[in-house]
Amino acid sequence: MGLAQTGTGKTAAFVLPVLHRLLQRPRGRVRALVITPTRELAEQTHQAFTTIGAKTGLRSVTVYGGVDITTQVRTLRNGVEIVVGCPGRLLDHLDQGTLNLLKLEVLVLDEADRMLDMGFLPDVRRLLRSLPAGRQTLLFSATMPDDVRTLTHQFMRNPVTIQINQSTPVETVSHALYPVEPHLKGNLLKELLRRTDAESVLVFTRTRNRAARVAEQLARAGYAAGCIQGDLSQHQRQAALDGFREGRFNILVATDIAARGIDVAGISHVINYDMPDTTDNYIHRIGRTGRASHNGDALTLITGEDEDMVRSLELILGYRLERRKVEGFNYTSPAPSH
């Protein structure tokens, strides 16, 4: 079990040794499987295998839903050594007989706390029942709640835990809270963006509808803003992420689908339009900035309903978070009557 803060290199920590292990053995059969909670993380991990292993001749494929399955089937039939995928589509391939895991040597559960929560757990259990008992199992995560840690012992025998500053945000990120009434969040967000020298901003909302609405409001206000959330097709999600990564727009509004695994160089600010519902999600969200020893800022808009979560967060951080007011902003504007 590898537990370390976001942005510290956990992907390379399993990609390198997996590639090294696979170099010496037969090709053309699936020998390593990486299970991830999101399509974006699957693509990113696949890219890491492809880039780092460019000279090895080892082949990797991504397997997830929302895209045509026939291309995946063709690639699997041509022979690959590494499969990176999401649980649902992996089970589809197993059910259809298009994925053979009988020769599997290494299983990696990335973002393991998310993979072992109740939403994914039934599918993960089914997948594990299809794998050889003699495999090596690796779990990687930035956070590992006690109840999830207990679950890991159902899948691992006497696991060795390597833990570095786990369950706390990286020290390269500064934090600030902006108390505001709910109906003024949109205006305050635009005011913060106007006053902030931000190169690249990731804005998190709690719901899909709100992500789409905030992105639309920012676009109408003249900002180059994209949106990534679960209601979009995989093509739309990838286009938004690529546009953000390549600088075609400098603001990406997202749900927690983007809180894990998205590694975009140079994100200067994470703004929580909505406070996340757990401290672990806060850690994953703000971990998109301040990566690889760079500095970053985490700004969170809070309402009266968020005080319990703020207290929990301050308990983890070990200090009281700074509350800020934006000078000149009208905090007394009434809510719309309709």
Phi, psi and omega per residue, in radians:
M1 nan 2.106 3.102
G2 -1.883 2.001 -3.097
L3 -2.093 2.073 3.141
A4 -2.738 2.823 -3.089
Q5 -1.100 2.773 3.108
T6 -1.099 2.542 3.070
G7 1.382 0.235 -3.078
T8 -1.815 0.022 3.031
G9 1.801 0.473 -3.129
K10 -1.125 -0.599 -3.131
T11 -1.080 -0.863 3.107
A12 -1.084 -0.498 -3.109
A13 -1.152 -0.400 3.014
F14 -1.900 -0.490 -3.131
V15 -1.101 -0.808 -3.103
L16 -1.060 -0.933 -3.139
P17 -1.177 -0.545 3.074
V18 -1.107 -0.819 3.100
L19 -1.030 -0.770 -3.127
H20 -1.070 -0.740 -3.136
R21 -1.127 -0.717 -3.040
L22 -1.336 -0.269 -3.099
L23 -1.035 -0.614 -2.926
Q24 -1.575 -0.067 -2.976
R25 -2.034 -3.123 -3.105
P26 -1.051 2.645 3.116
R27 -1.813 2.931 3.025
G28 1.495 0.087 3.066
R29 -2.264 2.635 -3.102
V30 -1.305 2.027 -3.099
R31 -2.059 -0.233 3.106
A32 -2.400 2.360 3.122
L33 -2.231 2.229 3.055
V34 -1.999 2.132 3.130
I35 -1.833 2.252 -3.091
T36 -2.224 2.753 -3.124
P37 -1.434 -0.353 -3.089
T38 -2.312 2.715 3.119
R39 -1.106 -0.701 -3.107
E40 -1.084 -0.709 3.120
L41 -1.204 -0.637 3.076
A42 -1.040 -0.817 3.140
E43 -1.095 -0.706 -3.107
Q44 -1.159 -0.723 3.130
T45 -1.182 -0.735 3.062
H46 -1.002 -0.739 3.126
Q47 -1.110 -0.638 3.100
A48 -1.115 -0.776 3.084
F49 -1.069 -0.740 -3.088
T50 -1.175 -0.745 -3.094
T51 -1.271 -0.900 -3.098
I52 -1.191 -0.593 -3.101
G53 -1.713 0.408 -3.041
A54 -0.982 -0.594 -3.065
K55 -1.691 0.066 -3.038
T56 -1.576 -0.374 -3.045
G57 1.395 -0.036 3.097
L58 -1.320 2.462 -3.045
R59 -1.989 2.432 -3.137
S60 -2.172 2.597 3.090
V61 -2.412 2.550 3.030
T62 -1.673 2.490 -3.110
V63 -2.357 1.855 3.098
Y64 -2.695 2.877 -3.107
G65 -1.385 3.109 3.137
G66 1.488 -0.062 3.104
V67 -2.352 2.918 -3.095
D68 -1.095 2.265 -3.098
I69 -1.352 -0.390 -3.014
T70 -1.149 -0.617 3.098
T71 -1.128 -0.703 3.106
Q72 -1.110 -0.753 3.137
V73 -1.046 -0.772 -3.125
R74 -1.075 -0.778 -3.137
T75 -1.130 -0.735 3.124
L76 -1.102 -0.689 3.136
R77 -1.171 -0.533 3.130
N78 -1.274 -0.262 3.066
G79 1.744 2.044 3.063
V80 -2.363 2.763 3.106
E81 -1.767 -0.409 -3.032
I82 -2.255 2.266 3.050
V83 -2.079 2.267 3.075
V84 -2.094 2.116 -3.049
G85 -2.785 3.072 3.106
C86 -1.772 2.628 -2.960
P87 -0.976 -0.793 -3.043
G88 -1.041 -0.882 -3.107
R89 -1.251 -0.561 3.057
L90 -1.049 -0.742 3.100
L91 -1.134 -0.657 3.075
D92 -0.984 -0.806 -3.126
H93 -1.158 -0.689 3.093
L94 -1.108 -0.753 -3.139
D95 -1.107 -0.596 -3.115
Q96 -1.539 -0.073 3.134
G97 1.319 0.297 -3.118
T98 -1.668 -0.013 3.105
L99 -2.297 2.114 -3.127
N100 -1.928 2.021 -3.101
L101 -1.946 0.299 -3.066
L102 -1.190 -0.412 -3.130
K103 -1.780 0.276 -3.077
L104 -1.141 2.358 3.127
E105 -1.913 -0.572 -3.039
V106 -2.328 2.276 3.001
L107 -2.032 2.281 3.055
V108 -2.075 2.181 2.968
L109 -1.768 1.861 -3.141
D110 -1.625 2.589 -2.963
E111 0.879 0.946 -2.937
A112 -1.059 -0.579 -3.141
D113 -1.087 -0.659 3.108
R114 -1.261 -0.656 -3.112
M115 -1.173 -0.453 -3.077
L116 -1.827 0.183 3.041
D117 -1.384 3.028 -2.947
M118 -1.118 -0.457 -3.132
G119 -1.156 -0.738 -3.085
F120 -1.663 -0.328 -2.935
L121 -0.968 -0.799 -3.136
P122 -1.023 -0.743 3.127
D123 -1.173 -0.697 3.129
V124 -1.106 -0.736 3.107
R125 -1.031 -0.786 3.134
R126 -1.065 -0.740 3.119
L127 -1.083 -0.784 -3.080
L128 -1.121 -0.539 3.112
R129 -1.183 -0.305 -3.123
S130 -1.606 -0.009 -3.007
L131 -1.803 2.635 3.093
P132 -1.063 2.465 -3.091
A133 -1.186 -0.462 -3.050
G134 -1.486 0.202 -3.097
R135 -1.251 2.881 2.903
Q136 -1.631 2.379 3.139
T137 -2.056 2.242 -3.128
L138 -2.143 2.351 3.074
L139 -2.102 2.333 3.110
F140 -2.273 2.402 3.118
S141 -2.888 2.769 3.026
A142 -1.546 -0.400 -3.136
T143 -2.354 2.598 3.137
M144 -2.612 1.536 3.105
P145 -1.014 2.678 -3.057
D146 -1.014 -0.698 -3.096
D147 -1.169 -0.603 3.107
V148 -1.282 -0.676 3.118
R149 -1.033 -0.674 3.107
T150 -1.076 -0.682 3.130
L151 -1.068 -0.596 -3.037
T152 -1.032 -0.470 -3.102
H153 -1.253 -0.195 3.018
Q154 -1.338 -0.349 -3.056
F155 -1.948 -0.226 -3.026
M156 -2.279 2.631 3.088
R157 -1.888 2.039 3.104
N158 0.805 0.989 -3.065
P159 -1.156 2.476 2.988
V160 -1.484 2.287 -3.139
T161 -1.874 2.178 3.024
I162 -1.945 1.990 -2.985
Q163 -2.228 2.233 3.136
I164 -2.262 1.917 3.069
N165 0.825 0.690 -3.041
Q166 -1.296 2.644 3.069
S167 1.236 0.302 2.998
T168 -2.302 2.577 3.103
P169 -1.134 2.691 3.117
V170 -1.134 2.615 -3.051
E171 -1.325 -0.165 -3.141
T172 -1.434 0.003 -3.127
V173 -1.898 2.277 3.023
S174 -1.692 2.599 -3.023
H175 -2.115 2.510 3.040
A176 -2.633 2.553 3.121
L177 -1.938 2.495 3.115
Y178 -2.171 1.635 3.114
P179 -1.102 2.383 -3.095
V180 -2.837 2.664 3.043
E181 -1.246 2.561 -3.064
P182 -0.929 -0.708 -3.051
H183 -1.286 -0.165 -3.130
L184 -1.791 0.050 -3.093
K185 -1.021 -0.795 -3.101
G186 -1.052 -0.787 3.130
N187 -1.153 -0.693 -3.139
L188 -1.170 -0.677 3.089
L189 -1.025 -0.831 3.139
K190 -1.109 -0.632 3.123
E191 -1.182 -0.708 3.091
L192 -1.104 -0.745 3.123
L193 -1.125 -0.658 -3.126
R194 -1.142 -0.599 -3.044
R195 -1.674 -0.089 -3.045
T196 -1.807 2.318 3.059
D197 -1.448 1.344 -2.997
A198 -1.840 2.176 3.114
E199 -1.367 -0.747 -3.021
S200 -2.660 2.112 -2.978
V201 -2.153 2.286 3.036
L202 -1.892 2.088 -3.110
V203 -1.885 2.165 -3.122
F204 -1.824 2.331 3.003
T205 -2.093 2.884 -3.075
R206 -1.498 -0.459 -3.072
T207 -2.184 2.778 3.133
R208 -1.127 -0.788 -3.110
N209 -1.064 -0.720 -3.124
R210 -1.187 -0.648 3.097
A211 -1.033 -0.815 -3.138
A212 -1.112 -0.714 -3.103
R213 -1.191 -0.752 -3.136
V214 -1.129 -0.730 3.117
A215 -1.076 -0.709 3.126
E216 -1.147 -0.721 3.115
Q217 -1.103 -0.715 3.134
L218 -1.172 -0.695 3.112
A219 -1.111 -0.706 3.113
R220 -1.142 -0.502 3.133
A221 -1.448 0.042 3.050
G222 1.708 0.104 3.137
Y223 -1.534 2.577 3.039
A224 -1.469 1.641 -3.006
A225 -2.191 2.421 3.046
G226 -2.019 3.077 -3.082
C227 -2.479 2.423 3.054
I228 -2.375 2.088 3.137
Q229 -2.770 2.920 -2.919
G230 -1.150 -0.335 -3.139
D231 -1.355 -0.229 -3.116
L232 -1.429 2.683 3.045
S233 -1.207 2.853 3.127
Q234 -1.077 -0.624 3.109
H235 -1.095 -0.751 3.130
Q236 -1.161 -0.705 3.126
R237 -1.111 -0.763 -3.120
Q238 -1.193 -0.653 3.113
A239 -1.107 -0.710 3.117
A240 -1.121 -0.778 -3.128
L241 -1.143 -0.741 3.115
D242 -1.108 -0.714 3.133
G243 -1.101 -0.660 3.099
F244 -1.208 -0.809 -3.102
R245 -1.116 -0.639 -3.074
E246 -1.573 -0.029 3.036
G247 1.476 0.218 3.091
R248 -1.207 -0.461 2.894
F249 -2.459 2.635 -3.022
N250 -1.852 0.072 3.071
I251 -2.225 2.259 3.049
L252 -2.138 2.113 3.101
V253 -1.696 2.262 -2.977
A254 -2.524 2.750 2.907
T255 -1.578 -3.041 -3.101
D256 -1.168 -0.071 3.032
I257 -1.022 -0.465 -3.114
A258 -1.698 0.014 -3.056
A259 -1.360 -0.321 -3.091
R260 -2.092 2.219 2.958
G261 1.553 -0.361 -3.107
I262 -1.274 2.049 -3.116
D263 -2.059 1.628 3.111
V264 -1.957 2.106 -3.088
A265 -1.117 2.412 2.963
G266 1.445 0.298 3.024
I267 -1.173 2.000 -3.042
S268 -1.512 -0.529 -3.068
H269 -2.425 2.417 2.868
V270 -1.954 2.209 3.103
I271 -2.025 2.088 3.053
N272 -1.511 1.701 3.063
Y273 -1.077 -0.686 3.003
D274 -2.074 2.401 3.023
M275 -1.095 2.316 3.094
P276 -1.144 2.876 -3.035
D277 -1.532 -0.129 3.056
T278 -2.457 2.743 3.090
T279 -1.182 -0.565 3.093
D280 -1.070 -0.736 3.122
N281 -1.131 -0.604 3.058
Y282 -1.057 -0.800 -3.132
I283 -1.055 -0.747 -3.142
H284 -1.190 -0.721 3.135
R285 -1.056 -0.974 -3.023
I286 -1.278 -0.232 3.059
G287 -1.222 -0.080 3.068
R288 -1.340 -0.247 3.057
T289 -2.048 2.962 -3.127
G290 1.133 0.549 -3.070
R291 -1.562 2.665 3.077
A292 0.896 0.779 3.049
S293 1.269 0.125 3.034
H294 -1.450 2.773 3.121
N295 -1.533 2.631 3.106
G296 -2.637 2.912 -3.134
D297 -2.158 2.383 3.057
A298 -2.052 2.001 -3.125
L299 -1.978 2.314 -3.080
T300 -2.239 2.180 3.051
L301 -1.463 2.179 -3.091
I302 -2.159 2.582 3.038
T303 -2.030 3.101 -3.137
G304 -1.013 -0.494 -3.110
E305 -1.265 -0.236 -3.037
D306 -1.633 0.002 -2.998
E307 -1.078 -0.660 3.120
D308 -1.082 -0.750 3.138
M309 -1.175 -0.639 3.087
V310 -1.067 -0.766 3.135
R311 -1.109 -0.703 3.108
S312 -1.112 -0.694 3.139
L313 -1.154 -0.760 -3.141
E314 -1.139 -0.543 3.093
L315 -1.123 -0.731 3.123
I316 -1.196 -0.758 -3.105
L317 -1.246 -0.527 3.132
G318 1.512 0.239 3.081
Y319 -2.732 2.866 3.138
R320 -1.409 2.271 3.139
L321 -1.317 2.521 -3.141
E322 -1.227 2.279 3.011
R323 -1.699 2.265 -3.100
R324 -2.119 2.634 2.977
K325 -2.114 2.480 3.120
V326 -1.551 2.046 -3.102
E327 -1.099 2.301 3.105
G328 1.562 -0.168 3.125
F329 -1.398 2.420 -3.107
N330 -1.486 1.709 -3.107
Y331 -1.467 -0.092 -3.051
T332 -1.828 0.054 3.139
S333 -1.011 2.262 -3.074
P334 -1.246 2.736 3.082
A335 -1.233 2.614 3.083
P336 -0.997 2.532 -3.067
S337 -1.346 -0.422 -3.083
H338 -1.428 nan nan
